Amino acid sequence: MAPPSGGDTMSYAPPVGGFPTPQRAPAGARPAALPGLAVLMIVDVLLELALLGFDLIKQGAAYLPTALGINYDHFVRDSAVNFAATDTAFVVALVVLIVGAFSGAGWVRGAGVAVLGVSAYGSAMVEIAQLTGNQYLSHAFGSPVSNLLLNLDLILQVMIALAFVLAVAVTRRPAGAQPAAAAAPVGYPAAGGYPAPFPSQGAPGYGAPVAPQPVAGYQTPVAPPAQPPAYGYPSQPPQAPPTA
């Protein structure tokens, strides 16, 4: 059976507080100080390349096998510091750590402390041996000037390693700390679960129905005009019989 023309339409009241706006889930916390740690490691790589450049200037391309640890035939004589196979491994490790830092990898913090710490220990021992050794070693620490610059290179690398360890320690997140949760949008609960459904208007057991609300741009239908009388005769009310 077709619904009558201009019949009633069902109306629903909007939920309290309006419709919730969908929001993205909060992104995970990024490990702290990674850009600064990457800068420290880049400077360390440049200091290592400066050592290699000095040896290449003294010995030419023939020094490359010695730098890679293939042979030891081309060490620069009377030089306080040489770029060796351990330096090559250190530079490769630094490049991997730098890429990981710019990628946001949290393991860079711990791995960097280990790698830079081992290298800094070796460099510090070389410096201590020169300063506390015999008269020849003590004199060679700063003479000629090239030896002084090479030793200052190692000292700077030790200081960079200490700065790296200090930065990691200062920015370390306490155990069990969690990032603050984002506020829940209107219409949703703050914690898990779903909000209580709004009762259907006019349904039995949910209280009195709500009157239909007018909708913008919609007009209430007007009652149709009275239908004309059948057979074209106007309808007349009954009249009383004439009296004498």
ChimeraX attribute file (.defattr): number of C-alpha atoms within 10 A of each C-alpha:
attribute: neighborCount
match mode: 1-to-1
recipient: residues
	/A:1	3
	/A:2	4
	/A:3	7
	/A:4	7
	/A:5	9
	/A:6	11
	/A:7	8
	/A:8	11
	/A:9	6
	/A:10	10
	/A:11	14
	/A:12	12
	/A:13	12
	/A:14	9
	/A:15	12
	/A:16	9
	/A:17	8
	/A:18	9
	/A:19	12
	/A:20	12
	/A:21	9
	/A:22	10
	/A:23	9
	/A:24	6
	/A:25	8
	/A:26	11
	/A:27	8
	/A:28	8
	/A:29	9
	/A:30	10
	/A:31	17
	/A:32	17
	/A:33	18
	/A:34	23
	/A:35	14
	/A:36	13
	/A:37	23
	/A:38	23
	/A:39	14
	/A:40	17
	/A:41	23
	/A:42	17
	/A:43	14
	/A:44	24
	/A:45	20
	/A:46	12
	/A:47	18
	/A:48	19
	/A:49	16
	/A:50	15
	/A:51	19
	/A:52	19
	/A:53	14
	/A:54	18
	/A:55	23
	/A:56	18
	/A:57	11
	/A:58	14
	/A:59	14
	/A:60	12
	/A:61	11
	/A:62	14
	/A:63	22
	/A:64	19
	/A:65	15
	/A:66	18
	/A:67	22
	/A:68	16
	/A:69	14
	/A:70	10
	/A:71	13
	/A:72	13
	/A:73	10
	/A:74	17
	/A:75	19
	/A:76	17
	/A:77	9
	/A:78	9
	/A:79	18
	/A:80	21
	/A:81	24
	/A:82	17
	/A:83	24
	/A:84	20
	/A:85	18
	/A:86	12
	/A:87	20
	/A:88	17
	/A:89	11
	/A:90	18
	/A:91	19
	/A:92	12
	/A:93	16
	/A:94	22
	/A:95	15
	/A:96	11
	/A:97	23
	/A:98	23
	/A:99	13
	/A:100	17
	/A:101	24
	/A:102	14
	/A:103	12
	/A:104	15
	/A:105	15
	/A:106	15
	/A:107	12
	/A:108	23
	/A:109	24
	/A:110	11
	/A:111	14
	/A:112	23
	/A:113	17
	/A:114	14
	/A:115	15
	/A:116	22
	/A:117	18
	/A:118	13
	/A:119	17
	/A:120	21
	/A:121	12
	/A:122	12
	/A:123	19
	/A:124	15
	/A:125	11
	/A:126	16
	/A:127	19
	/A:128	11
	/A:129	12
	/A:130	18
	/A:131	15
	/A:132	10
	/A:133	12
	/A:134	10
	/A:135	10
	/A:136	9
	/A:137	15
	/A:138	16
	/A:139	14
	/A:140	18
	/A:141	22
	/A:142	16
	/A:143	14
	/A:144	13
	/A:145	11
	/A:146	16
	/A:147	18
	/A:148	16
	/A:149	17
	/A:150	20
	/A:151	21
	/A:152	16
	/A:153	18
	/A:154	23
	/A:155	16
	/A:156	16
	/A:157	24
	/A:158	21
	/A:159	14
	/A:160	20
	/A:161	24
	/A:162	15
	/A:163	14
	/A:164	22
	/A:165	19
	/A:166	13
	/A:167	17
	/A:168	18
	/A:169	12
	/A:170	10
	/A:171	12
	/A:172	13
	/A:173	12
	/A:174	7
	/A:175	6
	/A:176	5
	/A:177	7
	/A:178	10
	/A:179	9
	/A:180	8
	/A:181	9
	/A:182	12
	/A:183	10
	/A:184	13
	/A:185	13
	/A:186	14
	/A:187	16
	/A:188	16
	/A:189	13
	/A:190	14
	/A:191	8
	/A:192	7
	/A:193	8
	/A:194	10
	/A:195	10
	/A:196	9
	/A:197	7
	/A:198	11
	/A:199	11
	/A:200	14
	/A:201	17
	/A:202	15
	/A:203	10
	/A:204	9
	/A:205	8
	/A:206	11
	/A:207	11
	/A:208	10
	/A:209	11
	/A:210	12
	/A:211	12
	/A:212	13
	/A:213	10
	/A:214	10
	/A:215	9
	/A:216	6
	/A:217	5
	/A:218	7
	/A:219	8
	/A:220	9
	/A:221	10
	/A:222	7
	/A:223	8
	/A:224	8
	/A:225	6
	/A:226	6
	/A:227	6
	/A:228	10
	/A:229	9
	/A:230	8
	/A:231	6
	/A:232	7
	/A:233	8
	/A:234	9
	/A:235	9
	/A:236	6
	/A:237	6
	/A:238	6
	/A:239	6
	/A:240	6
	/A:241	6
	/A:242	5
	/A:243	4
	/A:244	3
